[in-house]
Structure formats: C-alpha cells, structure tokens
Amino acid sequence: MSFLIRSVFWLGLVFMALPWDGESLRADLSSRAEQATRAVAREAQALCAKDPIGCASQAIALGKAFDPGSPEKSQDTLRAPDLAPAWRGPSNVTLSRR
C-alpha cells in the first residue's frame, strides 16, 4: 500500500515537472493525478478500516522511514564468517608434487 502511495506521489511530481507545451495538457494531467491520489486515499482508508492495528503499525514504520532526524541504518552488517575468504581448492604447486 505504501508503495502505491509513494509511486503516485513521485509520478505526479515527475509529470508536473515535465515541460509541456499546452496548459490544458498540464491541467488534464494534474486532474488525473488528483483523481488517482484520491482513489489511493480511499483504498488506504478502506484497508485501515478493515485492519486498524496493521494500518497503525505501517503508518509508524512509514513515518520512521521518512523522518529526516532519524539515525541512518548501519551499513556494517557482515559478520566475521562473512568476511572470511572463500574456500579455494588445492594450489597448482601441491598438484605438481604428486
């Protein structure tokens, strides 16, 4: 659901930023984007009415994801076994001694 909301938002911004020749085309796209946003909002309200607890948890997660004051997640997620070199077969020197 949040993917749809974000997609509509960003696509609306992209369409508004494009250099269109006619003002009527811009107004038409604007009204269509507004209709799509209203449809997504209605769908979100319907889903939240069915599962208010799940909707609230998603809203909290979405708010934390877009909070500019929140600390960034660490990129250091590898453990020691992940950093160890991969297994390599016997070297050519060992094979030539046989």
N, C-alpha and C positions, 0 to 999 in steps of 0.2 A: 504494500500500500504506500509506504513512504517513497518507494522507487517511482511510483506513478506521479506522486505529488512533485517530487524533485524534477522528474522529466518534463512535466507540463510547465513548471516554473522556468527551467532553463531554456526549453524550446521557445517559450513565449518571449524571453529576453532576446534570444537569437533572432527571432522573426521581427521583433521591434527594432533591432539594431541594423538590420539589413537595409541597404539604400534602395528603396522602392521609388519608382518614377511617379506613380499616381497616389494621391492622398486617399482616394477611395479604396485602393487595394490595402493600404495600411489600416484604414478603418475597418475593412472587412476582416482582415486577419486579427485585428485587435478584438473584434466582437466574437470571432470564433475561439480565440484563446480564452476570452472571458467565459464563454459557454462551456468550454472544456474544463476550466478551473471550477466552475460551479458544479459540473457533473461529478468531478473527482471529490469535491467537498461533500456533496450529497451522499456519494458512495462511502466516504470515510465516516460520515455521521451514521449511516445505516450499519456499518460494521461495528462502530463503537457502541451503538445501541444494543447489538447482539452480545458483545463481549466487552463490557466496560473495563474489567481488570486488565485484560490483554491490551486494550487500547491505551490505558493509562501507562502501562509499562513501556509500550512502544513510544509513547509521547515523551516519557522521561529519557529513554535511550536516544531519541532523535534530538531532544534538547541538549543532551550532553555532547552529542557528536558535533553540533553546530555552535557550541559555546566557545567564543574566542578566548576566554580566560582559562579554559581547562588545560591542564598539563598535557603535553604531547605524549603519545604512547612510545615506549622504548622500542627501538629497532633491534636491540641486542637480545634476540630470542633464541639463539643457538645454545645448546648445552655442550658440555665437554665431549661426549661421544660424537656429536655432530661435527665438531671441529677437528677431530682426529682424521689423519689421512686415510684415504680409501685403501682397501686391500689390494696388493699388487702381486702378481704371480712371481714365480722364481725368475731371477735375472738370467741373462744370457751367459754370464760367467759361470753360474752353477751348472747350467746345462752342458757347457763345453768341457767340463772336467770329467764327465762320465765316460 
